[in-house]
Amino acid sequence: MPTSGEPRWIMDGNYMRHGAGELRRELSDTIIWFDLPRSTCMLGIFRRIAGSYGQVRPEMAEGCPEKIDLEFFRYVWTYRQQQRPKLIEYLAGLRPDQSLVCFTDRAQADDYLKRLALGQNRASIH
């Protein structure tokens, strides 16, 4: 764990290809994993499309409007069967000094951030 004044790295996402995953895992002291149910993820996609179809959201690159993307639907629909096992294997390679924070619903993440903001964060570490 870094000492006071040293950089701290938090990793999210599942970008594990081309060596990036190993580098990110090595540098991170905290890994945040949203292990959400398929229904939550699919509902989120549909809500996002309904709310911003054809528009470029602020977090998107210029010229990339929200659209219906069947390949992305398929990726999310099959994630738990195809991608999640790879991520579990990847996370098994964490060092003892690294923390894994896992959220299984969005409310857990909101609570975590509130506790963090209050300086009282002692989240469940898996």
Phi, psi and chi 1 to 4 in degrees:
 res  aa     phi    psi   chi1   chi2   chi3   chi4
   1 MET       -  134.0 -169.0   69.5   86.2      -
   2 PRO   -63.9  147.8  -17.8   27.7      -      -
   3 THR   -84.8  170.6   60.8      -      -      -
   4 SER   -54.6  133.1  179.5      -      -      -
   5 GLY    93.3  -18.9      -      -      -      -
   6 GLU   -81.7  150.7  -73.9 -174.1   38.6      -
   7 PRO   -61.6  146.5  -11.8   19.4      -      -
   8 ARG  -119.8  142.0  -64.3 -174.8   54.5  120.8
   9 TRP  -120.3  131.0  -67.5   75.8      -      -
  10 ILE  -118.6  133.7  -63.2  175.4      -      -
  11 MET  -112.8  136.7  179.0  179.0  134.7      -
  12 ASP  -137.0  170.4   72.9  -19.3      -      -
  13 GLY    87.0  179.2      -      -      -      -
  14 ASN  -131.7   43.2   59.6  -11.2      -      -
  15 TYR   -82.8   91.4  -52.6  101.9      -      -
  16 MET  -113.0   -1.3  -63.2 -176.5  -67.6      -
  17 ARG   -80.5  160.1  -68.7 -173.3  178.9 -180.0
  18 HIS    57.5   31.5  -50.0  -66.0      -      -
  19 GLY    83.8  -11.4      -      -      -      -
  20 ALA   -63.6  -36.6      -      -      -      -
  21 GLY   -63.5  -42.9      -      -      -      -
  22 GLU   -64.9  -42.3  -71.0   75.7   20.5      -
  23 LEU   -64.3  -45.6  177.7   62.9      -      -
  24 ARG   -63.9  -42.2  -65.5  174.1   72.1 -160.7
  25 ARG   -64.5  -41.1 -177.2  175.8   54.2 -162.1
  26 GLU   -63.4  -40.6  177.8 -176.0  -32.4      -
  27 LEU   -83.7  -20.5  -65.6  173.3      -      -
  28 SER   -81.2  141.2  -61.7      -      -      -
  29 ASP  -103.4  -17.6   55.1   72.6      -      -
  30 THR  -135.0  132.6  -57.8      -      -      -
  31 ILE  -117.8  125.7  -67.1   81.4      -      -
  32 ILE  -106.7  126.8  -64.5  176.3      -      -
  33 TRP  -123.7  119.8 -179.4   23.4      -      -
  34 PHE   -91.7   98.0  -79.3   81.8      -      -
  35 ASP   -97.8   69.7 -171.4   20.3      -      -
  36 LEU   -88.8  149.9  -57.7  174.8      -      -
  37 PRO   -65.5  155.2   -8.1   15.2      -      -
  38 ARG   -55.2  -43.2  176.0 -168.7  -64.8  161.4
  39 SER   -59.9  -40.7   58.7      -      -      -
  40 THR   -63.5  -44.2  -60.7      -      -      -
  41 CYS   -67.2  -44.6  -63.6      -      -      -
  42 MET   -66.3  -41.4  -64.6  -57.9  -68.5      -
  43 LEU   -61.9  -39.9 -176.3   58.3      -      -
  44 GLY   -60.9  -41.4      -      -      -      -
  45 ILE   -62.4  -48.3  -67.0  169.3      -      -
  46 PHE   -63.3  -39.6  -68.1  128.8      -      -
  47 ARG   -64.5  -41.6  -77.0 -177.3  176.3  155.3
  48 ARG   -64.2  -43.7 -169.9  171.6   66.2 -138.5
  49 ILE   -63.9  -44.8  -70.2  171.8      -      -
  50 ALA   -61.5  -35.0      -      -      -      -
  51 GLY   -86.0  -19.1      -      -      -      -
  52 SER  -143.7   21.6   60.3      -      -      -
  53 TYR   -55.2  130.7 -177.5   78.0      -      -
  54 GLY    81.9   -4.4      -      -      -      -
  55 GLN  -107.6  154.7  -59.3  171.6   25.6      -
  56 VAL   -92.1  113.2  177.3      -      -      -
  57 ARG   -69.5  155.3  -63.3 -170.8  -36.0  -91.5
  58 PRO   -56.8  -32.7  -23.6   31.2      -      -
  59 GLU   -86.3   -1.4   69.7  -86.9   15.4      -
  60 MET   -94.6  157.1  -62.6  -65.9  -71.7      -
  61 ALA   -69.4  146.8      -      -      -      -
  62 GLU   -55.1  136.9 -171.4   61.7   38.3      -
  63 GLY    83.6    9.5      -      -      -      -
  64 CYS  -119.0   76.8  -65.5      -      -      -
  65 PRO   -70.5  155.3   27.4  -33.8      -      -
  66 GLU   -60.5  136.2 -173.4   66.7   59.4      -
  67 LYS  -146.5  171.8   62.2 -178.1 -179.2  174.8
  68 ILE   -88.2  121.6  -64.9  173.3      -      -
  69 ASP  -125.0   99.3 -176.6  -20.7      -      -
  70 LEU   -63.6  -33.6  -64.1  178.8      -      -
  71 GLU   -63.5  -40.9 -175.8  177.6  -27.5      -
  72 PHE   -66.7  -41.1 -177.3   60.7      -      -
  73 PHE   -55.7  -46.4  -73.4  159.6      -      -
  74 ARG   -62.7  -41.9 -172.5  176.6  -41.2  110.9
  75 TYR   -60.1  -48.2  174.9   82.3      -      -
  76 VAL   -66.7  -41.8  172.6      -      -      -
  77 TRP   -61.4  -37.2 -173.3  -98.8      -      -
  78 THR   -99.3    2.8   62.3      -      -      -
  79 TYR   -54.1  -50.1 -179.6   85.1      -      -
  80 ARG   -61.8  -32.6  -69.1 -170.8   78.1   78.3
  81 GLN   -84.1  -38.3  -64.2   80.8   26.3      -
  82 GLN  -100.0  -41.3  -65.4 -177.2    8.4      -
  83 GLN   -98.3  -37.6  -58.2  -58.3  -39.6      -
  84 ARG   -57.1  -43.9 -172.9  175.4 -175.9  -90.2
  85 PRO   -59.2  -35.6  -24.6   34.4      -      -
  86 LYS   -66.3  -40.2  -64.3  173.7 -166.5  174.3
  87 LEU   -67.8  -39.3 -170.8   55.2      -      -
  88 ILE   -61.3  -43.2  -70.0  170.8      -      -
  89 GLU   -62.6  -43.1 -177.9  179.0  -28.1      -
  90 TYR   -60.7  -45.7  170.3   81.2      -      -
  91 LEU   -68.2  -23.2  -65.6  171.0      -      -
  92 ALA   -64.8  -17.0      -      -      -      -
  93 GLY   -88.0   10.1      -      -      -      -
  94 LEU   -69.6  149.8  -65.9  176.7      -      -
  95 ARG   -82.4  161.8  -60.7 -178.0  -45.8  -93.3
  96 PRO   -61.7  -25.1  -23.1   31.4      -      -
  97 ASP   -86.3    2.3   65.4  -46.2      -      -
  98 GLN  -101.7  148.0  -67.2  173.1  -56.7      -
  99 SER  -108.6  136.8  -61.0      -      -      -
 100 LEU  -111.9  120.6  172.9   61.5      -      -
 101 VAL  -111.4  120.0 -179.5      -      -      -
 102 CYS  -115.7  128.9 -179.8      -      -      -
 103 PHE  -112.9  131.0  -56.6  121.9      -      -
 104 THR  -106.9   -1.1   55.6      -      -      -
 105 ASP  -154.2  161.1   65.1   50.9      -      -
 106 ARG   -68.0  -29.4  -64.3 -174.2 -165.1  -75.9
 107 ALA   -62.9  -35.7      -      -      -      -
 108 GLN   -61.0  -41.1  -69.9  172.5  -24.5      -
 109 ALA   -66.0  -42.0      -      -      -      -
 110 ASP   -60.6  -45.1  -69.3  -19.8      -      -
 111 ASP   -62.5  -42.4  -68.7  -16.5      -      -
 112 TYR   -59.2  -47.0  177.8   84.8      -      -
 113 LEU   -65.7  -37.5  -70.0  173.1      -      -
 114 LYS   -63.0  -45.4  -73.6  175.3 -171.3  170.4
 115 ARG   -64.2  -39.3  -72.3 -168.6  -47.1  -90.1
 116 LEU   -62.2  -43.8 -170.4   63.8      -      -
 117 ALA   -63.4  -31.4      -      -      -      -
 118 LEU   -85.6   -2.6  -65.5  171.9      -      -
 119 GLY    73.9   19.4      -      -      -      -
 120 GLN  -114.2   23.0  -59.1  171.8   -9.0      -
 121 ASN   -74.2  114.9 -177.8   35.9      -      -
 122 ARG  -135.6   59.1  -64.4  -68.6  174.3 -110.9
 123 ALA   -63.2  158.6      -      -      -      -
 124 SER   -64.8  125.0  169.5      -      -      -
 125 ILE  -109.9  128.1  -61.2  173.0      -      -
 126 HIS  -105.1      -  -57.4  -84.8      -      -
